[in-house]
Structures are given as structure tokens and as C-alpha cells.
């Protein structure tokens, strides 16, 4: 299994490489959603050279929900990524797979729609489309993750650590709300310090509005320290998403997972919680959602 | 000018009949399996068969939603279920998950429509589903008329567009608010509508504004003013949302759009205020045109809890009419009294008003008021009405 993580800046590359990271995930805000940082084409070229010189891999997040008027610019972007020879492209919109197929890079594509890869057939289906891999949906239990991975023929990953997204609207919901209340909205766009609290709950859900719409996240970042050994046997890529944290936090987390098999896993989590004053949970790994009886 | 299909929801057999009688060309229903409304469904295979036979007798269609995003343990019986649907001649299934799409295509001759749960927002995705063998895509609700035009220009696939009803504020299929906040899986029919709740917005520990709660709740979609454009674009099917809505809602909404589509295609002068007034009678939440004109603004959001109630109240469903005595038998739906003013809405004629005189029970006893739901009552109506016509209380 390879460890993958988002990076905050090009300086992270050597640092995270030393900590044991295998795959570096970058993106640009015009083509990627919920990124920790936005990298220009020049920066991505530079990152690619450095990452390949370290014998590591570079993945690019092109996970926008693509609207018709973006087809041309996304095609150009995919062509650029093909030319500079990245190792993987993460997409969440099937239209982007079609564009990639047209320019002959379907074998670089990793499908991560976040909510739609939920059963074993999704693995088979996308394997038949000759892509590089899929990322299993975030609301799937560890039991099902293992089952889905059993007969895999393409790379299969999960997002195993970080704040998971739980909502994406095309609507500018923060701007609209503030405009309605006569509050200047500009300081609150692309602002990573905002949270929503529901009226009868205590949890604080991070929320961002950007040029792709409005995104709401789980209140706690997930971790998989105790499950890491089991997951290692099942999946190929373990993704760490650093959104709402920083480079130091990410570096600690990468090191922790890299050395996870040699350490006390409960202590790893407790140390992280204490150092960064952030509680973590295990997401949906043990939480079966209901749908017919409640 | 190509006349688009008018597609309506039906939560049960009565609603299905109402939708078709009031002018829908097709209805969509959820069975007890693989549907996002499975929990509330009344449709066993035998009921779906009855629905299909009824629709086909009117040369109309029935589509079955099999639109869940299944996990591994939700797939038992899928092939058999789809084969059963094929045997009873349903006209199509509406689905989103590859396992359901491929199972249908590989094991049956069912026509496959791709659900809005896939949030299809571009023509490349449409063409992907075409290559798979689907016949139609139900497009995402986040598309403007300009985008719809671009899509129509770049595919020959059948396109279905939502024109009326409740809206997910999230891209459909991409939301797990409910999963996270209530452990209920939105993509398997458990949505708790957490997007309709009240929130506070903080920056760090400071509340950004406390004037009113933060709300992301969407107004319902209503596109009376846009139907003409959608017809010009060549959209193949215009879809109304609301499998949980009442028969009065279904009748009113379907009839309004039916008349509007017919009038546009017959090139009759369109009196938009008339249609807007009529559709308002079914409104139980404020409405807007959604994304028809592009990215939404405050006009598309609900910022207070107050929703306007319908100004007209549905008081009875006509079951029978005696042309000699002018006495109609109606089934009570809301309280009314002698002396109330009422109007009849009917699939067969424009709304007609009358004053309610005496109200009698089935045995001819005169009643002071009609207060019992579903009680059969007899009232005098001075013009011919038909089974399935509806009586609304109005203020003159």
C-alpha cells in the first residue's frame, strides 16, 4: 500500500518524502475541489520534476463537477497533465473520464466521486473502463472496504485520514446568506475559518465557499491508526487529506502512518489529539448507516 | 415544434391515476426495492402491474425508480426484480448505480434512464451513458437554460429536465449531511433533510451575524415562465418532483403545465399570470426558477421559517355526479361548511366556481359542517362534474 497526501507547498515535497510519503497530491482551484493549496502549471511542472527525481509519484486532483462551459479548459488542462507526465489524475465527474479517454490517458485516471463507489461492482465496472483506480466512498464501513477490495483488478484506495467533505452545492450559500443580512461577503469567501453549528447540536462543521460552490465538512477529522494494518492488506492507496490543518500536522500524520506498524496505535492518536487540540474519530469505518428503519 | 413529455410523480395508485387523468404523459413511481422512496412505497409488483395496465390503456407510460446507490448487502434479488419489471411491461427504469444499470442492460430489455442522482452537468457525461446503452438522462438541477442548450447541441440522447418541485440544495448524489448528522444514508433513501435545518455561521469563535439563522434551504422549483424556452430547446421530458405530495398538488401542478405546454405548442397566446395564479394554489413553500437563469442568488433561498400556505384549500374529491339531480358525491378532504364558496378544478374544463348549499351525508342527513376526512358527502353543484374532479374552498 502506498501513502498519498495533499501538500501545502512545494517545500513540503522533500519534507514529506523524508517522512515516508509515496504519492504527492496537488491541484489547481479552477479544476480541483476542496484543495489545501492551489498550484499553477509552472509549480506543478516543478513539483513533478522534483517528485520524480525522488522516485515518487505525483497525482493531480481534477475533481471539479464539470459544467459544459468548462469542457474546453478541462481538456486543455488534461492535455497539459499528459504532456508533463503525471502519474495519476483524480476525477469525480464522469465527463472528465470521457475527455481523458479521448486524449488517450484513461489509464492515468482515478475515480473518486466521494459518494458513489459503494459496492464491489463499482470496482469491476471501472476496471472495464481501463482506468488506473478508484477511491471507495467515504461512508463505507471497513468490512465493506475489505470486501470491495477482494477481487480488485485496478488500484483501490480510500481517504483514511483528514476532514471528509459531506456536502457540495453549486450555490454560493455563504455569499447569499450574508447579502441577505447586509453583511459584506467578500472576507468570507475562500475563508477556511468558518464553521456551521446546527441549532440543537454542538458540532462545528467547517464550511467553505469558493469558485466551485459551497462545501461542508465533518466536524472531526477521521483517522485509521488502529485499522491501518488491516487496510494495508486490502487497499493500494491510503490518502491523507490535510485540509483545515497545516504542513506540520500533515508531516506528523505521514510519519505516524509510515511507522504505524511499529508503534502503539492508540498512543499515536492520543498524541495527535493532544498536540493539535483536535479530536479525531474513525469516520464511517464502524458506522453502518440506516435507510429503511428509523 | 416538438411537444415534450410531461412526467409526473405518483406516490400511490390513486396519485398515479390523478396524474395521468390530469394530463401527465408519463409517471414515475418507486417500488418497494432499490428505490430512494422504497420505505414509503405502496407499490408491490402486482400494484406496479396495475399501474402499467392503467397507464397503457391511456397510451401513457410508467417509469420505475431503482435509483439507490447500493452497498454490497443491498443487491440481493436485483436481477429477479428487474426481470419482474420487464415482464409486466414497465416503460423504463430510472437508475444511477453502475451495478443496476448494467444488470438491467445485461439481463433485460428494459429501457434505462439515468437518474439525477448522478448529477450529470455536462454533455460528455451524457455521452458516457449513451455509450453504456441508456436511453435518457435526467439532468442535474444545477443547469441554466444556456447550458441545457449546449447539451442539446452536443448529444442526441433524450434529455429530461426538472421543472417543478422540491430541490436538493446539494448536487444530488453527492450529499452525506444526513449520513453524518443522523446516521441515515441519503443515497439509499434515508435522507433526513438536514439541509432544511437552522444553523449558526461562525468565523473562528465569533458568530458572523445573528440576525436570522443560517439557512441553506432552497425554495421549490417553479418554471412556468421558462417552459416555452425549454420547448424551444427541444428538451424531451419535463419532470415534476414530489412523490410524497397530495393528489391535489399533483392535479393542480400537472394540469397547469399540461395546459401551458399544449397552449405553447398550439401557438395560443399565453397569459402567464393565469398559469402562475393556478400553480400557486398548490404551493406550500415559496418558489423560484432555480438555476434556469444561471447561478442562484438570494432569490432562490428560503431565509425564514414562514411558508405561505395555499390560498385555496382542497376540500373534496368528486366520486360521482347525478346529472338529473345535480348532486355530486364527494369524498371529504378538509373541513367546509354550507355557504362556503368553492371552485372545481377538472382535467376537462377550466376552473368553475359555485356556492356550497346544503351538505348531506350518504343517507341524506343534512350536516352542519363537513368535518370527517374521507366521509362521503353529497352536495349540489350546478354544472356537470366528473369522477376525479376536485373541490377547492375559495375566498371570493
HADDOCK unambig.tbl for C-alpha pairs under 7 A between the chains (distance, minus, plus):
assign (segid A and resid 66 and name CA) (segid B and resid 121 and name CA) 6.41 0.50 0.50
assign (segid A and resid 66 and name CA) (segid B and resid 122 and name CA) 6.42 0.50 0.50
assign (segid A and resid 67 and name CA) (segid B and resid 121 and name CA) 5.26 0.50 0.50
assign (segid A and resid 67 and name CA) (segid B and resid 122 and name CA) 5.14 0.50 0.50
assign (segid A and resid 68 and name CA) (segid B and resid 121 and name CA) 6.97 0.50 0.50
assign (segid A and resid 68 and name CA) (segid B and resid 122 and name CA) 4.76 0.50 0.50
assign (segid A and resid 68 and name CA) (segid B and resid 123 and name CA) 6.69 0.50 0.50
assign (segid A and resid 68 and name CA) (segid B and resid 147 and name CA) 6.35 0.50 0.50
assign (segid A and resid 94 and name CA) (segid B and resid 125 and name CA) 5.42 0.50 0.50
assign (segid A and resid 95 and name CA) (segid B and resid 122 and name CA) 6.64 0.50 0.50
assign (segid A and resid 95 and name CA) (segid B and resid 124 and name CA) 4.52 0.50 0.50
assign (segid A and resid 95 and name CA) (segid B and resid 125 and name CA) 4.14 0.50 0.50
assign (segid A and resid 98 and name CA) (segid B and resid 124 and name CA) 6.15 0.50 0.50
assign (segid A and resid 98 and name CA) (segid B and resid 128 and name CA) 6.78 0.50 0.50
assign (segid A and resid 115 and name CA) (segid B and resid 173 and name CA) 6.98 0.50 0.50
assign (segid A and resid 115 and name CA) (segid B and resid 174 and name CA) 5.74 0.50 0.50
assign (segid A and resid 116 and name CA) (segid B and resid 69 and name CA) 6.62 0.50 0.50
assign (segid A and resid 118 and name CA) (segid B and resid 70 and name CA) 6.53 0.50 0.50
assign (segid A and resid 118 and name CA) (segid B and resid 71 and name CA) 5.16 0.50 0.50
assign (segid A and resid 119 and name CA) (segid B and resid 70 and name CA) 6.67 0.50 0.50
assign (segid A and resid 119 and name CA) (segid B and resid 71 and name CA) 4.81 0.50 0.50
assign (segid A and resid 119 and name CA) (segid B and resid 72 and name CA) 4.86 0.50 0.50
assign (segid A and resid 120 and name CA) (segid B and resid 72 and name CA) 6.53 0.50 0.50
assign (segid A and resid 121 and name CA) (segid B and resid 99 and name CA) 5.77 0.50 0.50
assign (segid A and resid 122 and name CA) (segid B and resid 98 and name CA) 6.46 0.50 0.50
assign (segid A and resid 122 and name CA) (segid B and resid 99 and name CA) 6.87 0.50 0.50
assign (segid A and resid 125 and name CA) (segid B and resid 98 and name CA) 6.87 0.50 0.50
assign (segid A and resid 166 and name CA) (segid B and resid 175 and name CA) 5.71 0.50 0.50
assign (segid A and resid 166 and name CA) (segid B and resid 176 and name CA) 4.76 0.50 0.50
assign (segid A and resid 166 and name CA) (segid B and resid 177 and name CA) 5.40 0.50 0.50
assign (segid A and resid 167 and name CA) (segid B and resid 170 and name CA) 6.27 0.50 0.50
assign (segid A and resid 167 and name CA) (segid B and resid 174 and name CA) 6.54 0.50 0.50
assign (segid A and resid 167 and name CA) (segid B and resid 175 and name CA) 4.65 0.50 0.50
assign (segid A and resid 167 and name CA) (segid B and resid 176 and name CA) 6.15 0.50 0.50
assign (segid A and resid 167 and name CA) (segid B and resid 177 and name CA) 6.17 0.50 0.50
assign (segid A and resid 168 and name CA) (segid B and resid 170 and name CA) 5.34 0.50 0.50
assign (segid A and resid 168 and name CA) (segid B and resid 171 and name CA) 6.16 0.50 0.50
assign (segid A and resid 168 and name CA) (segid B and resid 174 and name CA) 6.71 0.50 0.50
assign (segid A and resid 168 and name CA) (segid B and resid 175 and name CA) 6.69 0.50 0.50
assign (segid A and resid 169 and name CA) (segid B and resid 169 and name CA) 6.02 0.50 0.50
assign (segid A and resid 169 and name CA) (segid B and resid 170 and name CA) 4.06 0.50 0.50
assign (segid A and resid 169 and name CA) (segid B and resid 171 and name CA) 5.44 0.50 0.50
assign (segid A and resid 170 and name CA) (segid B and resid 142 and name CA) 6.89 0.50 0.50
assign (segid A and resid 170 and name CA) (segid B and resid 171 and name CA) 6.90 0.50 0.50
assign (segid A and resid 171 and name CA) (segid B and resid 295 and name CA) 6.65 0.50 0.50
assign (segid A and resid 171 and name CA) (segid B and resid 296 and name CA) 5.93 0.50 0.50
assign (segid A and resid 173 and name CA) (segid B and resid 216 and name CA) 6.19 0.50 0.50
assign (segid A and resid 176 and name CA) (segid B and resid 297 and name CA) 5.91 0.50 0.50
assign (segid A and resid 176 and name CA) (segid B and resid 298 and name CA) 5.05 0.50 0.50
assign (segid A and resid 177 and name CA) (segid B and resid 214 and name CA) 6.79 0.50 0.50
assign (segid A and resid 180 and name CA) (segid B and resid 298 and name CA) 6.52 0.50 0.50
assign (segid A and resid 193 and name CA) (segid B and resid 203 and name CA) 5.46 0.50 0.50
assign (segid A and resid 193 and name CA) (segid B and resid 204 and name CA) 5.44 0.50 0.50
assign (segid A and resid 194 and name CA) (segid B and resid 201 and name CA) 6.99 0.50 0.50
assign (segid A and resid 194 and name CA) (segid B and resid 202 and name CA) 5.48 0.50 0.50
assign (segid A and resid 194 and name CA) (segid B and resid 203 and name CA) 4.45 0.50 0.50
assign (segid A and resid 194 and name CA) (segid B and resid 204 and name CA) 6.18 0.50 0.50
assign (segid A and resid 195 and name CA) (segid B and resid 201 and name CA) 5.91 0.50 0.50
assign (segid A and resid 195 and name CA) (segid B and resid 202 and name CA) 5.20 0.50 0.50
assign (segid A and resid 195 and name CA) (segid B and resid 203 and name CA) 6.49 0.50 0.50
assign (segid A and resid 196 and name CA) (segid B and resid 199 and name CA) 6.01 0.50 0.50
assign (segid A and resid 196 and name CA) (segid B and resid 200 and name CA) 5.52 0.50 0.50
assign (segid A and resid 196 and name CA) (segid B and resid 201 and name CA) 4.79 0.50 0.50
assign (segid A and resid 196 and name CA) (segid B and resid 202 and name CA) 6.27 0.50 0.50
assign (segid A and resid 197 and name CA) (segid B and resid 199 and name CA) 5.21 0.50 0.50
assign (segid A and resid 197 and name CA) (segid B and resid 200 and name CA) 5.17 0.50 0.50
assign (segid A and resid 197 and name CA) (segid B and resid 201 and name CA) 6.72 0.50 0.50
assign (segid A and resid 198 and name CA) (segid B and resid 198 and name CA) 5.89 0.50 0.50
assign (segid A and resid 198 and name CA) (segid B and resid 199 and name CA) 4.17 0.50 0.50
assign (segid A and resid 198 and name CA) (segid B and resid 200 and name CA) 6.43 0.50 0.50
assign (segid A and resid 199 and name CA) (segid B and resid 198 and name CA) 5.81 0.50 0.50
assign (segid A and resid 199 and name CA) (segid B and resid 199 and name CA) 5.47 0.50 0.50
assign (segid A and resid 289 and name CA) (segid B and resid 179 and name CA) 6.35 0.50 0.50
assign (segid A and resid 289 and name CA) (segid B and resid 183 and name CA) 4.81 0.50 0.50
assign (segid A and resid 289 and name CA) (segid B and resid 184 and name CA) 5.23 0.50 0.50
assign (segid A and resid 289 and name CA) (segid B and resid 185 and name CA) 5.41 0.50 0.50
assign (segid A and resid 290 and name CA) (segid B and resid 183 and name CA) 6.26 0.50 0.50
assign (segid A and resid 290 and name CA) (segid B and resid 184 and name CA) 4.81 0.50 0.50
assign (segid A and resid 290 and name CA) (segid B and resid 185 and name CA) 5.76 0.50 0.50
assign (segid A and resid 290 and name CA) (segid B and resid 190 and name CA) 6.70 0.50 0.50
assign (segid A and resid 291 and name CA) (segid B and resid 184 and name CA) 5.54 0.50 0.50
assign (segid A and resid 291 and name CA) (segid B and resid 185 and name CA) 5.42 0.50 0.50
assign (segid A and resid 291 and name CA) (segid B and resid 188 and name CA) 5.70 0.50 0.50
assign (segid A and resid 291 and name CA) (segid B and resid 189 and name CA) 5.46 0.50 0.50
assign (segid A and resid 291 and name CA) (segid B and resid 190 and name CA) 4.10 0.50 0.50
assign (segid A and resid 292 and name CA) (segid B and resid 39 and name CA) 5.65 0.50 0.50
assign (segid A and resid 292 and name CA) (segid B and resid 190 and name CA) 6.66 0.50 0.50
